[in-house]
Amino acid sequence: MLKKILYSLWIAVFLIFVFYTAKSANFNTFLDAVENKTFDLRQNMIVKSGYKKANRNIIIVAIDDASYEYVLEKYGEWPLPRDVYAKIIDLIEEQNPRMIAFDLMFVKSIKSEPGADEALANTFKKYDNIYTAMNLDNQSVELRKPTILPKSLSLPVTNYSLDIDFDSLSFLNCRSILPEIIKNTSNIGMINVSRADDGIIRKMPVFVKYQGEFYPQLAFRVGMGLIKREEGYDPPEYIIDRNSNLLLNNRKIYIDKDGGAILNWYGPTGTYQQIPMYRLIKAVENGQKSGYNFKGKIIYFGTTASSLFDIKTTPIAKIYPGVEVQATYVNNLLDNNFIAKIDKRITILLGIFLAAIIGYLVIHVASAAIVTLSFVSIYSAYIIFAYFIMKYHNMWIGIVYPLMLGLIIFISAFVVKYIIKSRDFEQQYLLATTDGLTELYNHRYFQEQMKMIVEQSKRYETPFSLIIIDIDFFKKFNDTFGHQAGDAVLRQVAQLLKQSVRATDIVCRYGGEEMSIILPNTSKEMSVITAEKICKRVAAKRFRLNNYQESNVTISLGVSSFPEDGETPAQIIEMADKRLYQSKHNGRNQVT
């Protein structure tokens, strides 16, 4: 019965813990932070395995440190005059690239080059495969009046998911780019990013909200432009289903609760081919060919120079240029390679299932070593499974919550099992060492204690005494009143003996109606005084035989002591026994 109560209580406490931890915002934030680290570790392992291959058609024209230095020396200022970009675009377009995207924002007119902005804007009008960036923010309207953007820049989005909340991706203001570019093209995407609390970019927005409209992320707009050109797919509406998936014909993107698409990473910094932009600037200046093959390529312009402050932190590198994040995003979209995160509720249920297996093993398997090995094996297999399902199926299944539940069950089950075992051991020990009728220690325990106390007394040169007691005329008492009355007297005499001695004294049933008391650190004189007191208390007490009868009984006692009466247990017992019989021979109800 106790086992059932303890196990039921244990299971109830565990389920309450699961419920409240699942509801606790702070605890969930902590678990999510740890879970994110396991994601980073898995992504690093996948990248190092070489399983995911970056798209070799993506090329980055990098404004690296060398290019930044070249522009400052050549033109005396940054940014680069906009007509130079226009000439570079013309140079690349000669080779018929698939797409050109600028992870750069062409904001404000450069007054020193009045015709340069117009030249760039006209280039955007001239080619339909050029894309550029803009940014939304929450800057005060006192500083900057919010720009009203043309409808052509937004996308129609219908969200059927109850889990996705776009509030964190809703903005009040816009850092607009040149009006001439906005007028000449709708190939403009936002470059807002989604950082976790630790500052690491694991996901990127698909859409951001501004003035009630949805605007696509730059990389998403670039990727959809490629899909439209090459597959003819141009959805009239972007639908997010109930499972938080953005459906794109034969593709789908899982969108996390805060509106981000979780990126699959292909490699460290420098994964994509990089061309220093100063080489293209030189080619334009000298009227030469670029010297690079841009045919059929997707070209991304962006800064990699640390001084231009577009450096991010990702799961696979602390320093990762923003333009490479954009390239990774496009790569994910083309390969249908985004990570889908398994619903946390499923992860919790899976964690409870694994924990139940561990709890069952702890309770039913006797060997702690086997249970521990099973625990390590089960969760090692689960972690390996979580790694491979991310590697081969792009699915992020939680590790931390199931592991935490398993560890709690593992430890708590052992604690409950230990409590039950301890109680069982105590009960078994009591059954092995006590007499069932009188609840005194039994004869075997008496013999063991006699050996121990003789050894201790010899080692520390201390005395001890033994009293052996016999109930007078007990056989005749049984014959007169019955065995049940005799048993009642035995129990009551036993209780009286325990009440009459110290806590350190050992009261045992010696056999039949005989009982014994071992008195550690007690001289013969003190033990005789104790025996006399017991003898008088028993004689003075009325013992209840049943509900209707009471009777007096007397006892005879024999006392022996170490070392005067012997130096072995047998000698001490023999002397006390002889003196007991001497008491009985001399008239009973006395101490010898």
N, C-alpha and C positions, 0 to 999 in steps of 0.2 A: 504493500500500500504506500509506504514512504517513497519507494522508488518511483511509482507512478506520479505522486504529487510533485516530487523534485523535477522529474523530466517534463511534466506538464508546465510547471512554473518556469523552467528553463526555456522551453519553446515559446511560451507567452512573452517572456522578457525579450527574447531574440526578435520576435515579430514586432513588438512595440518599438524596439531599437531601429529596426529596418524602416518602419513607418515614419518615425520622427526624424531620422537622419535624411530620409528622402525629402522631407518637408523643410528641413533646416537650410536656410539660404547660405549662412556662413559656412556650414559644414560642406555643403555642395560646392561652394566656391573653392574651398580647399581641395576637395576630391577632384574637381575639374582641373585645377592647376597641376595636380600630380598626374592626372590622366593625360593632359597635354604633353607632359614630359615623356610619357610612354609612347605617344604618337611620334614625337621627335625622334626617339630612339629607333622606332620601327622604320620611319622614313629614311633615316641615315643608313640602316642596315640594307634596306631595299636599294637605295642609291648605290651603295658600295657593291652590291651583288651584280649590278649592271643589267638588271632585268628590264628596267624602263629605259627606252632609248629616246633621246631628244630628237625632234624633227630637224633634220639637217637642212631643210629649206628655209629655216628661220635664221636671219642674219641680223646682227646688231651693229649699227653704225654708232660707235661710242664716242661721246665727247669725254675723252679720258684726260688725264693730267697733261699729256703731251699736246693734245688738241686745244685744251684750254690755254696753255702757255702760248701756242702758236697764234691763236686768235688775239690774245692780248698784245703780242709783239707786232702782229700784222695790222690790226685794226685799232689798237690802243684802248679797247674797252670790250666789256661783255654786257649784253649778248651780241652775238654775231648779227651783222646787218641782214634783214629778212630777204633781200634780193639774192643773197648768196645761197640761202636755202632753196630759193626758186630755181637757181641755176643747177644746184645739185640734183633736185628732183628731175629736171629736164635731162640731166646726164644719165640718171638711173633709168628713167622711162624709155630711153633709147633701146634698152635691152628687154623691154616688156616684162617687168616684174609683176608678181601676183598682187602685191599690196605694199604700200608704204605707210607707216604709222609713226607719228611723232609723239613720244612720251615727253613732250615739251609743251609749255603754254605760251602762246604768242600774245602776251598781254601788253596793253598800252602802245601807243605809236612812238617810234623812235624819231624824235624831231630833227636829229642831225641827218637822217636819211629819209626825206619826205616821200620819195618814190619807191622805197624798198618795201613798205607794207603793202602797197598796191600791187607790186610785182608778185609777192607771195600769195595775196588773195586771188589774183588772176590765175595763178598756177593751180590753186585748189579748184577753181571753176573749170579749168582746162582738163583736169584728170579726175575720173570718178573713183579711183582706187587709192586716194590719199586720205588719211585720217589724222586727226589731231586731238589734243586734250584740253579739258577745262576742269575747274574744281569748284565744288560747293563748300560752303562753310557757314558758320553762325556769327559772322562779324556783325557788329552793331550797325543799324540803319543810319545812325548819326555819322558814321565813318564812310559808309558806302551805301548808296541807294540800290536795293535789290533789282537786278536786271530781269526784264520780262523776256524769256526765251521763246523762240518760235516753236510751234507745235511739232514741227518736223524733227526736232531733236529728241522728243520724248517717244516712249513706246507704250502701247496699250497692254496693261497687265491685269490679269484676274487671279486673285489669290484665294484658293479654296482651303488652304491649310490653316488650322486653328493654332498651330504651334509657332508660326513665323510672325515676328513682330518687327516691323520696319521703322519703329520709332527711333532707334539708335542711328538709322541711316536717313533720317529726315532733317533737312537743313533749311535755314531761314534766309540765307544769302548766297550770292554767287560771285566768284571771281571770274568775271567774263574775259573772253579773249577779243581780238580785233573784230569790230562789227562787220567789216568787209568780208572776213572769213566766214562768220556766221551766216551772212547773207548768201555767200557763194556755195556753201556745202552743208549738208546735214550729217556728214561723216565726222561727228564730234562725240566723244565719250568722256565720261568723268573719270578722274584718277584718284578719287577718295579710296582710302585703304581701311582694312579692318584689322586692328591690332588687339591681341589678347592682353590681359592684365600684366603679363610679364614683358610686353613690348614686342612679342614675336608675331610675325604675320604667318598664320597657318591657312587663312582663308581670305577671299576677296569678295567685295560686293558684286552682285549681278546687276542689281538696280539700286539707285538712290532716289530719294523723294525730294521734290522742290516745288513749292507752290501747287501742291496737290497732284503733281504729275510724276511719273516714273521715268528716270533717265538712265540709260545703260552705262555700265562701266566701259572704259575705253577698249580694254582687251575683249570684252564680250561683243562690243559693236564691231571690232575688227574681225573677230572669229565669225560672227553671223554674216558679215559682208563677204567673207571667203566662201561660206556655205551657200550663200545666195548665188554668187558668181559661178560656182563649180557644180552645185547640186540643184540649183533652181528653187531652193526652199526659202520662202520668205513669208513667215506666218503673219496673218492679219492681226493676231492677238497672241500674247504670251500667257500661257496658263500654268499656274502652280497647282498641282493636284492635292488631295487630302493627305497624301503621304509626304508632302513637302518636296515633291519633285517637279522641276520645271521641264515640261515636255516639249521636245524639239524634234518632231518627226521620229527618226530612229535613234535619237540621242535623248538623254535626260540628265539634268543636273540636280543633285540633291542640294537643297538650300537649308542651311542651319537655322536655328531659332531666331538668330539676330540678322538674318538676311544674307549671310555669306556662303559662298561656294568653297568647299575645302579642297585645296590644291594638292595634287600629286607632284612630287618634285623629281626632277630628272638628273640633277647633278649639282655640284658646287658652283661657285662663281667661275665664269668662263666656260660653262657647258656649251653655250651657243657661240658660233663663229663671230668674232668681233673685228670690225674694221675701224681703225682710228679715223675720225672724221676729217682730221687735217689733211689726209691724203686725198680725199675727195675735193676738199677746198683747193688744194694745189692743182689737181687735175682741171678744175673749172678755171682757175686763174691762168693756166698755161694752155687752155684750149685742147687738152688731151683726153683720151679715153680714160675711164676709171681704173682699168687694169684688173677689175674684178668681174666675176660672172654673176649678174643679178637676174638673169632670165628665170622666170618662174619662182622667184624667191619672195619671201615675206620679210620686208626690211623694217626694222624698228630703230628709230633714232631716240637716243636717250643719254643721260649723263652717267658716267661711271667715276668721274673725278670726285674725290672725297670733299674737295673744297666747294663743290656745287650742291652739297647737302641733299642728295637723293639716295642715301644709303639706308637700306632696311636690314632687319634681322629676321632670319627665317629658320625653320627647324633644322636645316642642314648647314647653315653658315651664319656667323654673327655679322658678317659684312657681305651684303648682297645688294647690288644695284637695283633700283626700282625698275629700270627698263628690263632687267632679266626676270623680275617678277611678272611683268606684263607679258613677256615672251612665254613664260611658263604657263600663264593663264590661257593664252591663245593655243598653245600646244595641248593643254588639257581639253579644250573645247573641240579641237579638230580630231583628237584621238578618242573622244568620249571617255575621258580618263579621270574625271573628278572623283573624289572620295565621298562615299555615302556613309553617314554615321548611323549606326544601329540605335533605334529608340532606347532611351534610358530605362523605360519600363521593362523592355525585353531583357536588357542587361541585368536588372535587379532580379527578375524571375530566374534567369540563368544562374545568377549568383546564389539564390536561395536553393536551387536544385543541387548545385555542386556542394553547397554547405550541408544540405541534408545527407548527401552521400558521406561526407566527412563525419558528420554527427553519428550516423549509423555505424560507421567503422569504429569510431572511438568507443561507442557503447558496447558493441558486440565482439570486437576483436580484443583478445586479452593482451597481446604483445604490443607494448608502446612503440617499440622499434618498427614493427610492421605498419602500424597506423601512421607513424611519422613519415615513413618511406612512401606510403600510399598518398598522404597529403602532398608531399613534395612532387611525386610523380603526376598526380592529377592536375595540379596547378601548373606544373612545368609544361604538361601536354596542352593545357588551355592557353598558356602564353604563346607557345609555338603555333597553335591553331590561329590565335589572334594575329600573329605575324603573317602567316601564309595567306589568310583570308584577305588581309590588306594588300599583300603583294600581288596575288593572282586575281582577286575579285574586287579590289578597290573598296573594301568595306572596313570601316573603323568600328570594331567591337571593343567595348570597355574592358579594361583589365583590373583597374584599381578597386572598383566596387565589389566585384565577385571575389577578388583576393582578400579584401578586408572582411567580407562576410565569412569567408572560409576560415580565416585566421581567428575571428571571434568565436565561431562555432568550435573550432579545434581546441582553443584554450579553455573555453567555458565548459565544453563537454568533458574535458579531462578533469576540470575542477569538480563538476557534479559527480563524475564517476569516482573521483577520489573521496569525496564526502560519503558517498554510498558505500564504497569499499571500506573506508575507515570505520563506518558504523557497523558494517557486516563483520569486520575484523574484531571490533570490540565485543559484538554479540557472541562471535565464535570463541573469543578468548574467555569471555565470562562463562560460556557453556563448558569450556574445557577446564576451567579452574575453580568453578563454584559448585556447590551442592544445590541441587534443585529444590529440595524441601526447605532447608534452613537458610539458604542464600549465604551461607558461610563458605570460605574457601574449602576445597575438597582435600582428601588425603594426599593426593599426588602433589598438589601445590604445597601442602604442609611439608612434605619430604624435601621438595626443592628449596624451600625457604630455610629449612633447618641446615642444609648443606651450605647455603650462601652465608647465613649468619654466623656459622661456626668459623668459616674462612675469614670473614670480616673481623670477628672478635679476636681471632689469632693475630691477624695483621695489625690491628690497631690496639691490641691488648685491652679490650673492653669486655665487661661481663654481659651476659644476657641470661634470662630465665625462661623456664617452660612450665606451664601449668596444664595438667591433664585433668579433665572433669568428667564425672560419671553421674547420671541421674539415679538416685537411689530407688531401688525396687521398681525399676521401670517396666520389667516384664510383668510383674504383678499388677502394675497400674494399667498396662495394656489389656490384660485379661479381665480386669474389673470394668474399665470404662470403654474399652474398644480401641482399635488401632487409630481411628480418626482423632480421638481425643489425645492419644499418644503423640500423633504428629503435630497437633495443635500445641502441646506442651513443648515439644522439641523446638518449634518455630519461636515460641515466646521466650524460652530460655536462651536461645541463640541471640535474639534481639537484646535481651537484658545483658548478655555478656558483652556485646558490641558497645552498648551504652555505658558500660562500667569501666572501660579501658581507654587508653589514649588512641589517637588517630594512627600513631605509628605502630601500635601493637597489632598482631596478626591473629585473628580468631578463626579457627578451622573446625570442621566436623571431622573428628578423628576416626569414627566408625560407630555404627549403631547409635546408642545413646551417649557415646563418649564424644567430648569436644576438647579442644586444646587452644591454649593462648601462648604465642611467642612474644616475649617482652624484651625488645632490644635495649641495650644500655641500662639494664636493670639488675641490681644486686639481689641476693637471696632475701635479705631483710625486707627490701621494698616489694619484692614479688609476693612474699608471704602476707604482707599487709594488704596488697591488692586482692589476693586469694581470699583472705578473711572477709574483706568487704563484699566480695561477690557472693560468698557462701551465705552471709547474713541477708543480703538483698533478695536472693532466691528464696530463702526460707520464709522471709516476711511477705512475699508477694502471693496474691491469690491469682491463680492461672485459670483463664476461661477455657473450659473444655468444649462447650457448645453454647447455644443460646440460653440454656437453662441451668447449666451446672458450672461450678467453679471448684478448684481444689488447690491445696498446698502441696508442693513437692520440695524435696531437699536434694542437695548434691554433695558428693565427696570429691576432694581435690588433692592432687599430689604435686609437689613443687620440686624442681631440680634446677641447678644453676651451673653455668660455665664460668670458671674452669674447675670449681670445687668437686662437682659430681661427675666429671668426665670431660674428655677432649674431642669426642666424636659425636655426631648426631645420634648414633645408636646407643651410646652410653648415656647420654642426657635423657633420651626417651625412656630407656630401660629404668633409670633411677626414678623418674617422675611416675612411671607406671607402678613400680614397686610401692612407692609412697601413697599412691592412690588406693591400692589394695589394702595398705596398712590403715588408711582412714576408714575404709569400709569395714575392716576387721575390728576396728576399735569402736564401732557403733554408728558410723556414717555421719553425715551433716557436719563435716569437720575438715580441717586442712592439716596435712602432714608434710 
